[in-house]
Amino acid sequence: MNDLKASETERKIAIVTGCTAGIGLELAQAFVAAGWDLYAVVRDAAKLDASGLNTTRRSICDLSTRAGVQDALTGLDLAPYSRAVLIN
């Protein structure tokens, strides 16, 4: 995971779904520790709060529905980032 380290001059964002437990949580923590911004996409706000993750942005939605996907994408601007990663 050392390759993930963000330099001080570039912005990177990890978009992680299901990051309140298990491997999603571990990966989200690794990206945050490496200096990446985190966009957390989860179904349960209370679980996200309990996880202690430092999120740049969050979306509470169900990605199994079209409306949930639209909610997650609304207002998502990747232009400021030199690199973006989606982990689903």
C-alpha positions as CSV (number, residue, x, y, z in Angstrom):
1,M,0.0,0.0,0.0
2,N,3.0,2.3,0.0
3,D,2.3,3.2,-3.6
4,L,-0.9,4.9,-2.5
5,K,1.0,7.8,-0.8
6,A,-0.3,11.1,-2.1
7,S,2.2,13.8,-2.8
8,E,1.6,17.2,-1.3
9,T,0.9,18.7,-4.7
10,E,-1.6,16.3,-6.1
11,R,-5.1,15.4,-4.9
12,K,-6.4,11.9,-5.0
13,I,-9.8,10.5,-4.1
14,A,-10.9,7.0,-3.3
15,I,-14.6,6.3,-3.8
16,V,-15.4,3.3,-1.6
17,T,-18.8,1.6,-1.3
18,G,-19.6,-0.4,1.7
19,C,-16.8,1.0,3.8
20,T,-18.4,0.6,7.3
21,A,-17.0,-2.9,7.9
22,G,-14.7,-5.7,6.6
23,I,-12.5,-5.2,3.6
24,G,-14.2,-2.0,2.5
25,L,-13.4,-0.4,5.9
26,E,-9.8,-1.6,5.8
27,L,-9.2,-0.3,2.3
28,A,-10.9,3.1,3.1
29,Q,-8.6,3.4,6.2
30,A,-5.5,2.6,4.1
31,F,-6.4,5.3,1.5
32,V,-7.1,7.9,4.2
33,A,-3.8,7.0,5.9
34,A,-2.0,7.5,2.6
35,G,-3.4,11.0,2.3
36,W,-6.2,10.4,-0.1
37,D,-9.6,12.1,0.2
38,L,-12.4,9.6,0.9
39,Y,-15.9,9.6,-0.6
40,A,-17.8,7.0,1.4
41,V,-20.9,5.5,-0.2
42,V,-22.9,3.5,2.4
43,R,-26.4,2.5,3.3
44,D,-26.2,3.2,7.0
45,A,-25.1,6.6,8.3
46,A,-24.9,5.4,11.9
47,K,-22.4,2.6,10.9
48,L,-20.3,5.1,9.0
49,D,-20.2,7.5,12.0
50,A,-19.3,4.6,14.3
51,S,-16.4,3.5,12.0
52,G,-14.6,6.8,12.7
53,L,-13.6,7.2,9.1
54,N,-12.5,10.7,8.1
55,T,-14.6,11.3,5.0
56,T,-14.3,14.2,2.6
57,R,-17.7,13.4,1.2
58,R,-20.4,10.9,2.0
59,S,-23.5,9.5,0.3
60,I,-26.1,7.5,2.2
61,C,-27.9,5.5,-0.4
62,D,-28.7,2.1,-1.8
63,L,-26.7,1.4,-4.9
64,S,-28.9,-1.5,-5.9
65,T,-31.5,1.1,-7.1
66,R,-31.2,3.6,-9.9
67,A,-32.2,6.4,-7.6
68,G,-29.4,5.4,-5.2
69,V,-26.8,5.5,-8.0
70,Q,-28.1,8.9,-9.1
71,D,-27.9,10.1,-5.5
72,A,-24.3,8.9,-5.2
73,L,-23.2,10.6,-8.4
74,T,-25.1,13.9,-7.8
75,G,-22.6,16.7,-7.5
76,L,-19.5,14.5,-7.7
77,D,-16.8,16.6,-9.3
78,L,-13.6,14.8,-10.0
79,A,-11.9,17.7,-11.8
80,P,-9.8,18.8,-8.8
81,Y,-8.3,15.3,-8.5
82,S,-5.3,13.9,-10.4
83,R,-6.3,10.4,-9.6
84,A,-9.6,8.7,-8.6
85,V,-10.2,5.1,-7.6
86,L,-13.5,3.3,-7.2
87,I,-13.7,0.4,-4.9
88,N,-17.0,-1.5,-4.9
